[in-house]
């Protein structure tokens, strides 16, 4: 991150220079005021006769100096903001880029709510740290150093006051920062938890209302919010001690300074204006220390945010381009059929979730005990066990099985959303680990169970995989997916805006747009993960007819819940508790696969 900040060193340098000018003006003003009081008003240098001309000329100089200081302050703030905002912009973009390249298991470990907090709130804290450091740190140091030198130049006896006030102020600052520092990391985690609850309830609003769970979710949010408020309140209460204590020390130091100054005025060692200037200088010195304390507070919180962002930057994607791709093995070295898929002795276990994820799950649990289902905590256990299966190029294979049998987990291994724990997955007769990720995923079009649509128009949602597709190609893919008719009935046809998550469309409409998107991609392999479940049988039949007519060379893998859907495939693979227990045609499986017989009986009767 330091390299990113150094890109904008010129803005930081200008901010510092302008701040030096501003502070210099603040240092000059007490001297000018002392001259006005002593020589202009009291006339101490002119036998007690006030000097109006001196007052006017010095006052004019003060006005010009103040204007110069104000302009310097504006320019300093502008340059500091340029530096901090551009730094934050770069950090935010790079963080988002890293998140986009993380593997599913890594985003699961961080949690979506935490990643949102890091890319927003944590980056904002770093911006504040940079902005305050560039301006405030220079201001504080100059106030303390130059102010101290100037104060002692007026009267060295003021050193006693500083010698007493400084340690007291430092003790106050150190104590407050010592107590608040550990709380800042906890505060950011509390924000993570609250963001997670908010995101889940906004995305699942329909489910909450359907099951009348508003009170339960309000209780979850209340628990997360209360934890956040409690932590934040503790920090604020501790910080609230800082300023009053500082003010007490400042006032006591001012009283002591006036008392010492009055003694020296009576003795003729000082003039009244110099005492007034000394009061201003000691106020600047102690206020500089107070500002420094606030910067250290920002530094503490910024450091916590820096660590959290560094966790993201330091997390290398688990799923990366394979060694074969790096060694130049991709291309003519492999001569297999591009659409063939093979599983050789594949066993798969979902990666463990981190302790932080488990802690977050417990913190959001409405159960006072903080318990959560074991599966949510990532218990060990193979999801797939010893899968051996080959799908030829151009073949249509249906995968059936009970819920939780591993159907989706199996197809997730093809585009390397996850890697097999044991065994090999081959696409085009080469291991998926030997591909460039972009090359592998270009070969695979995937329609997941949950159809995600983006907040843009229908046309852009369809052509996500091929931004350069022509209007004719988009319309053709939509017709094959049985989506063209309903799209044309929309207010603006293909230009109709889609609400967030596609909530302005029905489930069947979302599925058809997602299918059209996959068909338009023109990949070698099409994976349909229960992607026609929201379609009526007539629409589903029309889609498969169009698929077989226009995409007969496409390798199609269909996860099906309905036997009527599975029967359309060339072969059917049957999974049971993560094992492949049968593979063949509908008739073959009816004769020799008890699991398939049970599925057929449950849907179609004996």
C-alpha positions as CSV (number, residue, x, y, z in Angstrom):
1,X,0.0,0.0,0.0
2,X,3.0,2.3,0.6
3,X,3.8,2.1,-3.1
4,X,0.3,3.3,-4.0
5,X,0.7,6.2,-1.5
6,X,4.0,7.2,-3.0
7,X,2.4,7.7,-6.4
8,X,0.9,10.9,-4.9
9,X,3.9,12.1,-3.0
10,X,3.8,15.5,-4.8
11,X,0.3,16.2,-3.4
12,X,1.5,15.2,0.1
13,X,4.5,17.5,-0.3
14,X,2.5,20.5,-1.4
15,X,0.0,19.9,1.4
16,X,2.9,19.9,3.9
17,X,4.5,23.1,2.5
18,X,1.2,24.9,2.5
19,X,0.6,23.7,6.1
20,X,4.0,25.1,7.1
21,X,2.9,28.4,5.7
22,X,-0.4,28.3,7.6
23,X,1.3,27.4,10.9
24,X,3.9,30.1,10.4
25,X,1.1,32.6,10.1
26,X,-0.4,31.3,13.4
27,X,3.1,31.7,15.0
28,X,3.5,35.3,13.8
29,X,0.1,36.6,14.9
30,X,0.8,36.6,18.6
31,X,4.0,38.6,18.1
32,X,2.1,41.2,16.0
33,X,-0.7,41.4,18.6
34,X,1.9,41.9,21.3
35,X,3.4,44.9,19.3
36,X,-0.1,46.4,18.9
37,X,-0.8,46.1,22.7
38,X,2.6,47.2,24.0
39,X,3.6,49.9,21.5
40,X,0.4,50.8,19.8
41,X,-2.2,50.9,22.6
42,X,0.0,51.3,25.8
43,X,2.7,53.2,24.0
44,X,5.4,51.6,26.1
45,X,8.1,52.5,23.6
46,X,6.8,56.1,23.2
47,X,6.6,57.4,26.8
48,X,3.0,56.1,27.3
49,X,1.6,57.7,24.2
50,X,-0.6,55.4,22.0
51,X,0.6,55.1,18.4
52,X,-2.4,55.0,16.1
53,X,-0.3,54.8,13.0
54,X,1.5,51.7,14.4
55,X,-1.8,50.1,15.2
56,X,-3.1,50.7,11.7
57,X,0.0,49.5,9.9
58,X,0.5,46.5,12.1
59,X,-3.2,45.7,11.9
60,X,-3.0,45.8,8.1
61,X,0.0,43.5,8.2
62,X,-2.0,41.1,10.4
63,X,-4.9,41.2,8.0
64,X,-2.7,40.3,5.1
65,X,-0.9,37.6,7.1
66,X,-4.3,36.1,8.0
67,X,-5.4,36.1,4.4
68,X,-2.2,34.4,3.4
69,X,-2.6,31.9,6.1
70,X,-6.2,31.2,5.1
71,X,-5.2,30.7,1.5
72,X,-2.4,28.4,2.6
73,X,-4.9,26.4,4.7
74,X,-7.3,26.0,1.8
75,X,-4.5,24.8,-0.5
76,X,-3.1,22.5,2.1
77,X,-6.5,20.9,2.6
78,X,-7.1,20.6,-1.1
79,X,-3.8,18.9,-1.7
80,X,-4.2,16.6,1.3
81,X,-7.6,15.6,0.0
82,X,-6.3,15.0,-3.5
83,X,-3.6,12.7,-2.0
84,X,-6.0,10.8,0.4
85,X,-8.9,10.4,-2.0
86,X,-6.8,9.2,-4.9
87,X,-4.9,6.8,-2.6
88,X,-8.3,5.5,-1.3
89,X,-9.6,5.2,-4.9
90,X,-6.6,3.0,-5.9
91,X,-6.8,0.9,-2.8
92,X,-10.6,0.4,-3.3
93,X,-10.1,-0.7,-6.9
94,X,-7.2,-3.0,-6.1
95,X,-9.1,-4.6,-3.2
96,X,-12.1,-5.2,-5.4
97,X,-9.9,-6.6,-8.1
98,X,-8.4,-9.0,-5.6
99,X,-11.8,-10.0,-4.3
100,X,-13.0,-10.8,-7.8
101,X,-10.1,-13.2,-8.2
102,X,-10.5,-15.0,-4.9
103,X,-11.8,-18.5,-4.9
104,X,-15.3,-19.3,-3.5
105,X,-13.8,-20.9,-0.4
106,X,-11.9,-17.7,0.3
107,X,-14.8,-15.4,-0.1
108,X,-16.8,-17.8,2.1
109,X,-14.1,-17.6,4.7
110,X,-14.1,-13.7,4.7
111,X,-17.9,-13.5,4.4
112,X,-19.6,-11.1,2.1
113,X,-20.5,-8.7,4.9
114,X,-16.9,-8.5,6.0
115,X,-15.6,-7.9,2.4
116,X,-18.1,-5.1,1.9
117,X,-17.0,-3.5,5.2
118,X,-13.3,-3.7,4.2
119,X,-13.8,-2.2,0.8
120,X,-15.9,0.6,2.1
121,X,-15.4,1.5,5.8
122,X,-11.8,0.2,6.1
123,X,-10.7,2.1,3.0
124,X,-12.4,5.3,4.4
125,X,-10.5,4.9,7.6
126,X,-7.2,4.7,5.7
127,X,-8.2,7.8,3.7
128,X,-8.8,9.7,6.9
129,X,-5.5,8.5,8.3
130,X,-3.6,9.8,5.2
131,X,-5.5,13.1,5.2
132,X,-4.9,13.8,8.9
133,X,-1.3,12.6,8.8
134,X,-0.3,14.9,5.9
135,X,-1.9,18.0,7.5
136,X,-2.4,17.4,11.2
137,X,0.9,15.8,12.0
138,X,2.9,18.7,10.5
139,X,0.6,21.2,12.2
140,X,0.9,19.6,15.6
141,X,4.7,19.2,15.5
142,X,5.2,22.8,14.4
143,X,2.9,24.1,17.1
144,X,4.7,22.1,19.7
145,X,8.3,22.8,18.6
146,X,8.1,26.3,17.2
147,X,5.6,27.3,19.9
148,X,7.9,26.0,22.7
149,X,10.9,27.8,21.3
150,X,9.0,31.1,20.8
151,X,7.5,30.8,24.3
152,X,10.9,30.3,25.9
153,X,12.3,33.2,24.0
154,X,9.8,35.4,25.8
155,X,10.7,34.2,29.2
156,X,12.7,31.1,30.2
157,X,10.7,30.8,33.4
158,X,7.8,29.4,31.4
159,X,9.9,26.2,31.0
160,X,8.7,25.2,34.4
161,X,5.0,25.3,33.3
162,X,5.8,23.3,30.2
163,X,7.8,20.8,32.2
164,X,4.8,20.1,34.4
165,X,2.1,20.3,31.8
166,X,3.8,18.1,29.1
167,X,4.0,14.9,31.3
168,X,0.4,15.3,32.4
169,X,-0.8,15.6,28.9
170,X,1.3,12.7,27.7
171,X,-0.1,10.5,30.5
172,X,-3.6,11.4,29.5
173,X,-3.0,10.6,25.9
174,X,-1.1,7.3,26.5
175,X,-3.7,6.0,28.9
176,X,-6.7,6.7,26.5
177,X,-4.9,5.2,23.5
178,X,-3.8,2.2,25.5
179,X,-7.4,1.5,26.4
180,X,-9.0,2.2,23.0
181,X,-6.4,0.5,20.7
182,X,-7.7,-3.1,21.1
183,X,-11.2,-2.0,20.6
184,X,-10.8,-0.7,17.0
185,X,-10.3,-4.2,15.5
186,X,-13.3,-5.4,17.5
187,X,-15.3,-2.4,16.2
188,X,-14.7,-3.3,12.6
189,X,-15.7,-6.9,13.2
190,X,-19.0,-5.7,14.8
191,X,-19.6,-3.6,11.6
192,X,-19.0,-6.8,9.6
193,X,-21.6,-8.7,11.6
194,X,-24.2,-5.9,11.2
195,X,-23.5,-5.7,7.4
196,X,-24.0,-9.4,7.1
197,X,-27.4,-9.3,8.8
198,X,-28.5,-6.3,6.6
199,X,-27.4,-8.0,3.4
200,X,-29.0,-11.3,4.2
201,X,-32.3,-9.6,5.1
202,X,-32.4,-7.3,2.1
203,X,-31.6,-10.2,-0.3
204,X,-34.0,-12.5,1.5
205,X,-36.8,-10.0,2.2
206,X,-39.4,-12.2,0.4
207,X,-38.5,-15.2,2.5
208,X,-38.7,-13.3,5.7
209,X,-42.1,-12.0,4.9
210,X,-43.4,-15.3,3.6
211,X,-42.4,-17.0,6.9
212,X,-43.5,-14.1,9.1
213,X,-40.0,-13.8,10.6
214,X,-39.8,-10.1,10.8
215,X,-39.5,-10.2,14.6
216,X,-36.8,-12.8,14.5
217,X,-34.7,-10.9,12.0
218,X,-35.3,-7.7,14.0
219,X,-33.9,-9.5,17.0
220,X,-30.8,-10.6,15.0
221,X,-30.2,-7.1,13.7
222,X,-30.8,-5.8,17.2
223,X,-28.2,-8.1,18.6
224,X,-25.6,-7.2,16.0
225,X,-26.4,-3.5,16.3
226,X,-26.2,-3.6,20.1
227,X,-22.8,-5.3,20.0
228,X,-21.7,-2.5,17.6
229,X,-23.1,0.3,19.8
230,X,-21.6,-1.2,22.9
231,X,-18.1,-1.3,21.4
232,X,-18.4,2.1,19.8
233,X,-19.9,3.6,23.0
234,X,-17.0,2.2,25.0
235,X,-14.5,3.9,22.7
236,X,-16.4,7.2,22.7
237,X,-16.6,7.2,26.6
238,X,-12.9,6.6,26.8
239,X,-12.2,9.4,24.3
240,X,-14.6,11.7,26.1
241,X,-12.1,11.9,29.0
242,X,-9.4,13.2,26.7
243,X,-10.6,16.7,26.0
244,X,-11.8,17.7,29.5
245,X,-8.6,16.6,31.1
246,X,-6.6,18.5,28.4
247,X,-8.7,21.6,29.0
248,X,-8.1,21.4,32.7
249,X,-4.4,21.2,32.2
250,X,-4.5,24.0,29.6
251,X,-6.4,26.3,31.9
252,X,-4.2,25.6,34.9
253,X,-1.1,26.2,32.7
254,X,-2.7,29.5,31.5
255,X,-3.3,30.6,35.0
256,X,0.2,29.7,36.0
257,X,1.6,31.6,33.0
258,X,-0.4,34.7,33.7
259,X,0.7,34.6,37.4
260,X,4.4,34.3,36.4
261,X,4.0,36.8,33.7
262,X,2.4,39.3,36.1
263,X,5.3,39.0,38.5
264,X,7.8,39.7,35.7
265,X,5.7,42.7,34.4
266,X,5.8,44.2,37.8
267,X,9.5,43.7,37.9
268,X,9.8,45.3,34.4
269,X,11.2,42.1,32.9
270,X,8.2,41.7,30.5
271,X,5.5,43.7,28.9
272,X,1.7,42.9,29.0
273,X,1.6,42.2,25.3
274,X,4.2,39.6,25.7
275,X,2.2,37.9,28.4
276,X,-0.8,37.8,26.1
277,X,1.4,36.3,23.3
278,X,2.7,33.7,25.8
279,X,-0.9,32.7,26.7
280,X,-1.6,32.2,23.0
281,X,1.6,30.2,22.5
282,X,1.0,27.8,25.4
283,X,-2.6,27.4,24.2
284,X,-1.3,26.5,20.7
285,X,1.3,24.1,22.2
286,X,-1.2,22.1,24.3
287,X,-3.8,22.2,21.6
288,X,-1.2,20.8,19.2
289,X,-0.7,17.9,21.6
290,X,-4.5,17.4,21.8
291,X,-4.6,17.3,18.0
292,X,-1.7,14.9,18.0
293,X,-3.7,12.6,20.3
294,X,-6.6,12.7,17.9
295,X,-4.2,11.8,15.1
296,X,-2.9,8.8,17.1
297,X,-6.5,7.7,17.6
298,X,-7.1,7.9,13.9
299,X,-3.7,6.0,13.5
300,X,-4.9,3.3,15.8
301,X,-8.2,2.8,13.9
302,X,-6.4,3.2,10.5
303,X,-3.9,0.5,11.6
304,X,-6.7,-1.9,12.4
305,X,-8.3,-1.2,9.0
306,X,-4.9,-1.5,7.3
307,X,-4.4,-5.0,8.8
308,X,-7.9,-6.1,7.6
309,X,-7.2,-4.8,4.1
310,X,-3.8,-6.4,4.1
311,X,-5.4,-9.7,4.8
312,X,-7.3,-9.4,1.6
313,X,-4.2,-8.2,-0.4
314,X,-2.1,-11.0,1.1
315,X,-4.6,-13.7,0.3
316,X,-3.5,-15.4,-2.9
317,X,-6.3,-17.1,-4.9
318,X,-6.4,-20.8,-4.2
319,X,-7.6,-21.5,-7.7
320,X,-4.9,-20.2,-10.1
321,X,-3.6,-20.8,-13.6
322,X,-2.1,-24.3,-13.7
323,X,1.5,-25.4,-14.1
324,X,0.8,-26.7,-17.5
325,X,-0.4,-23.3,-18.6
326,X,2.8,-21.7,-17.3
327,X,5.0,-24.3,-19.0
328,X,3.3,-23.6,-22.3
329,X,1.6,-27.0,-22.5
330,X,-1.7,-25.5,-23.6
331,X,-2.6,-25.8,-27.3
332,X,-1.5,-28.4,-29.8
333,X,0.2,-30.6,-27.1
334,X,-3.3,-31.9,-26.3
335,X,-5.4,-33.4,-29.1
336,X,-8.5,-34.5,-27.3
337,X,-12.0,-33.5,-28.1
338,X,-12.7,-30.0,-26.7
339,X,-16.1,-30.8,-25.2
340,X,-15.3,-34.1,-23.5
341,X,-15.4,-34.2,-19.7
342,X,-14.0,-36.9,-17.5
343,X,-13.8,-37.6,-13.8
344,X,-11.1,-40.0,-12.7
345,X,-11.3,-41.2,-9.1
346,X,-12.6,-37.8,-7.9
347,X,-13.1,-37.3,-4.2
348,X,-14.1,-33.8,-2.9
349,X,-14.4,-32.2,0.5
350,X,-15.4,-28.6,1.0
351,X,-12.6,-26.6,2.6
352,X,-12.9,-25.9,6.3
353,X,-14.2,-22.5,7.2
354,X,-12.1,-20.3,9.4
355,X,-12.5,-19.8,13.1
356,X,-13.5,-16.2,12.4
357,X,-16.3,-17.4,10.2
358,X,-17.5,-19.8,13.0
359,X,-17.3,-16.9,15.4
360,X,-19.4,-14.7,13.1
361,X,-22.0,-17.5,12.6
362,X,-22.3,-17.8,16.4
363,X,-22.5,-14.0,16.9
364,X,-25.5,-13.9,14.4
365,X,-27.3,-16.9,15.8
366,X,-30.6,-16.0,17.4
367,X,-30.1,-18.9,19.8
368,X,-28.8,-17.5,23.1
369,X,-26.4,-20.4,23.3
370,X,-24.8,-19.2,20.1
371,X,-25.0,-22.6,18.5
372,X,-25.2,-23.1,14.8
373,X,-25.9,-26.2,12.6
374,X,-22.8,-28.3,12.2
375,X,-22.9,-28.1,8.4
376,X,-22.8,-24.3,8.7
377,X,-19.6,-24.6,10.6
378,X,-17.9,-26.7,7.9
379,X,-17.6,-30.2,9.5
380,X,-15.2,-32.6,7.8
381,X,-16.7,-35.1,5.4
382,X,-16.4,-36.1,1.7
383,X,-19.1,-34.7,-0.5
384,X,-18.0,-36.8,-3.4
385,X,-16.3,-40.2,-3.2
386,X,-14.3,-42.0,-6.0
387,X,-16.3,-40.7,-9.0
388,X,-15.3,-42.2,-12.3
389,X,-17.3,-40.9,-15.2
390,X,-16.7,-39.8,-18.8
391,X,-18.9,-37.6,-20.9
392,X,-18.2,-37.6,-24.6
393,X,-18.0,-34.4,-26.7
394,X,-21.5,-33.6,-28.0
395,X,-23.2,-35.9,-25.5
396,X,-26.1,-34.9,-23.2
397,X,-25.8,-36.3,-19.7
398,X,-28.4,-35.9,-17.0
399,X,-27.3,-36.1,-13.3
400,X,-30.0,-37.2,-10.8
401,X,-30.0,-37.9,-7.1
402,X,-31.5,-37.0,-3.8
403,X,-30.9,-33.6,-2.3
404,X,-27.4,-33.4,-0.9
405,X,-26.1,-36.3,-3.1
406,X,-23.3,-34.1,-4.5
407,X,-24.7,-33.1,-8.0
408,X,-23.9,-29.4,-7.9
409,X,-20.5,-30.1,-6.2
410,X,-19.6,-32.4,-9.1
411,X,-20.3,-29.9,-11.8
412,X,-18.6,-27.1,-9.8
413,X,-15.3,-29.0,-10.3
414,X,-15.5,-28.6,-14.1
415,X,-14.9,-24.8,-14.3
416,X,-12.7,-25.0,-11.2
417,X,-14.9,-23.2,-8.8
418,X,-13.3,-25.7,-6.5
419,X,-10.5,-28.2,-7.0
420,X,-11.0,-31.9,-6.4
421,X,-9.5,-33.2,-3.1
422,X,-8.3,-36.4,-4.8
423,X,-8.4,-37.6,-8.4
424,X,-8.5,-35.6,-11.7
425,X,-11.1,-33.7,-13.7
426,X,-10.4,-33.5,-17.4
427,X,-11.9,-31.2,-20.0
428,X,-10.9,-31.9,-23.6
429,X,-8.7,-34.8,-22.4
430,X,-6.5,-32.5,-20.3
431,X,-6.5,-31.8,-16.6
432,X,-8.4,-28.7,-15.6
433,X,-5.4,-27.7,-13.4
434,X,-3.3,-27.4,-16.6
435,X,-5.5,-24.7,-18.1
436,X,-5.4,-21.0,-17.9
437,X,-8.5,-20.2,-15.9
438,X,-9.8,-17.8,-18.6
439,X,-9.3,-20.5,-21.3
440,X,-11.0,-23.2,-19.2
441,X,-14.0,-21.0,-18.3
442,X,-14.3,-19.8,-21.9
443,X,-15.0,-23.5,-22.7
444,X,-17.8,-23.8,-20.1
445,X,-21.1,-22.0,-20.0
446,X,-22.8,-22.4,-16.6
447,X,-26.4,-21.8,-15.5
448,X,-26.4,-22.1,-11.7
449,X,-29.4,-22.9,-9.5
450,X,-29.7,-19.3,-8.3
451,X,-29.9,-17.1,-11.4
452,X,-28.1,-13.9,-10.8
453,X,-29.1,-10.9,-12.9
454,X,-27.4,-7.5,-12.8
455,X,-29.0,-4.0,-12.4
456,X,-28.9,-3.2,-16.1
457,X,-31.2,-3.9,-19.1
458,X,-32.1,-7.4,-20.4
459,X,-29.9,-7.1,-23.4
460,X,-26.8,-6.4,-21.3
461,X,-27.7,-9.3,-19.0
462,X,-27.8,-11.7,-21.9
463,X,-24.5,-10.6,-23.5
464,X,-22.4,-10.6,-20.4
465,X,-20.4,-13.5,-21.8
466,X,-20.1,-12.0,-25.2
467,X,-20.2,-8.2,-25.1
468,X,-19.6,-7.9,-28.8
469,X,-22.6,-10.1,-29.8
470,X,-24.8,-8.7,-32.5
471,X,-28.5,-8.0,-32.0
472,X,-29.4,-11.0,-34.2
473,X,-27.2,-13.3,-32.1
474,X,-28.8,-12.1,-28.9
475,X,-32.3,-12.6,-30.3
476,X,-31.4,-16.0,-31.5
477,X,-30.1,-17.1,-28.1
478,X,-33.2,-15.7,-26.4
479,X,-35.5,-17.5,-28.9
480,X,-33.8,-20.8,-28.2
481,X,-34.1,-20.2,-24.4
482,X,-37.9,-19.4,-25.0
483,X,-37.3,-15.9,-23.7
484,X,-37.8,-13.8,-26.8
485,X,-41.6,-13.6,-26.6
486,X,-41.8,-12.4,-23.0
487,X,-39.0,-10.0,-23.5
488,X,-40.7,-8.3,-26.4
489,X,-43.8,-7.9,-24.2
490,X,-41.8,-5.9,-21.7
491,X,-42.3,-2.1,-21.7
492,X,-39.0,-1.5,-23.6
493,X,-38.3,-4.9,-24.9
494,X,-34.6,-5.8,-24.6
495,X,-33.9,-2.4,-23.2
496,X,-36.1,-3.0,-20.2
497,X,-34.2,-2.3,-17.0
498,X,-33.8,-5.2,-14.6
499,X,-34.2,-4.6,-10.8
500,X,-31.4,-5.6,-8.4
501,X,-31.0,-9.4,-8.5
502,X,-33.7,-9.6,-11.2
503,X,-36.5,-9.1,-8.7
504,X,-38.6,-7.3,-11.3
505,X,-38.9,-10.7,-13.2
506,X,-40.5,-14.0,-12.3
507,X,-38.4,-17.0,-11.5
508,X,-39.1,-18.6,-14.9
509,X,-38.2,-15.4,-16.7
510,X,-34.9,-15.1,-14.8
511,X,-34.1,-18.7,-15.7
512,X,-34.7,-18.2,-19.4
513,X,-32.6,-15.1,-19.5
514,X,-29.8,-17.0,-17.7
515,X,-30.1,-19.8,-20.2
516,X,-30.0,-17.4,-23.1
517,X,-26.9,-15.8,-21.6
518,X,-25.2,-19.3,-21.5
519,X,-26.2,-20.2,-25.1
520,X,-24.9,-16.9,-26.4
521,X,-21.5,-17.6,-24.9
522,X,-21.0,-20.3,-27.6
523,X,-18.9,-22.6,-25.3
524,X,-18.0,-26.3,-25.8
525,X,-19.8,-27.3,-22.6
526,X,-23.1,-26.3,-21.2
527,X,-23.9,-27.0,-17.5
528,X,-27.6,-26.6,-16.5
529,X,-27.8,-26.9,-12.7
530,X,-31.5,-27.5,-12.3
531,X,-32.0,-24.5,-14.5
532,X,-35.4,-25.4,-15.9
533,X,-37.2,-26.1,-12.6
534,X,-39.3,-22.9,-12.8
535,X,-40.4,-23.7,-16.4
536,X,-43.6,-25.5,-17.2
537,X,-43.2,-28.8,-19.1
538,X,-44.3,-27.3,-22.4
539,X,-41.7,-24.5,-22.3
540,X,-39.0,-26.9,-21.0
541,X,-39.7,-29.3,-23.9
542,X,-39.6,-26.4,-26.4
543,X,-36.2,-25.3,-25.0
544,X,-34.7,-28.8,-25.2
545,X,-36.0,-29.2,-28.7
546,X,-34.3,-26.0,-29.7
547,X,-31.1,-27.0,-27.9
548,X,-30.9,-30.3,-29.8
549,X,-31.7,-28.7,-33.1
550,X,-29.3,-25.8,-33.0
551,X,-26.6,-26.9,-30.5
552,X,-26.2,-30.6,-31.4
553,X,-22.4,-30.5,-31.0
554,X,-22.6,-29.0,-27.5
555,X,-21.7,-31.2,-24.6
556,X,-24.6,-30.7,-22.2
557,X,-24.6,-31.6,-18.5
558,X,-28.0,-31.3,-16.9
559,X,-28.7,-31.6,-13.2
560,X,-32.4,-32.6,-13.1
561,X,-34.9,-33.1,-10.4
562,X,-37.6,-34.3,-12.7
563,X,-37.4,-37.6,-14.4
564,X,-39.2,-36.2,-17.4
565,X,-36.2,-33.9,-17.9
566,X,-33.6,-36.5,-17.3
567,X,-35.1,-38.9,-19.9
568,X,-34.3,-36.5,-22.7
569,X,-30.6,-37.0,-22.1
570,X,-28.4,-39.6,-23.9
571,X,-27.4,-41.0,-20.6
572,X,-28.3,-40.5,-16.9
573,X,-25.8,-40.6,-14.0
574,X,-27.2,-41.4,-10.6
575,X,-25.5,-40.1,-7.4
576,X,-26.2,-41.3,-3.9
577,X,-24.4,-39.9,-0.9
578,X,-21.6,-38.7,-3.1
579,X,-21.1,-41.9,-5.0
580,X,-21.9,-42.8,-8.6
581,X,-24.3,-45.7,-8.3
582,X,-25.4,-46.0,-11.8
583,X,-25.0,-44.6,-15.3
584,X,-26.9,-45.5,-18.5
585,X,-30.1,-44.9,-20.3
586,X,-33.5,-44.5,-18.6
587,X,-34.4,-48.1,-19.5
588,X,-31.0,-49.5,-18.4
589,X,-31.2,-47.8,-15.0
590,X,-34.8,-49.0,-14.4
591,X,-33.6,-52.5,-14.9
592,X,-30.4,-52.3,-12.8
593,X,-30.3,-49.3,-10.4
594,X,-32.4,-49.5,-7.2
595,X,-31.7,-45.8,-6.4
596,X,-33.0,-44.7,-9.8
597,X,-36.0,-47.0,-9.5
598,X,-36.9,-45.3,-6.1
599,X,-36.6,-41.9,-7.7
600,X,-38.8,-42.9,-10.6
601,X,-41.3,-44.5,-8.3
602,X,-41.6,-41.4,-6.1
603,X,-42.3,-39.2,-9.2
604,X,-44.1,-41.4,-11.6
605,X,-45.6,-44.2,-9.5
606,X,-44.9,-47.9,-9.7
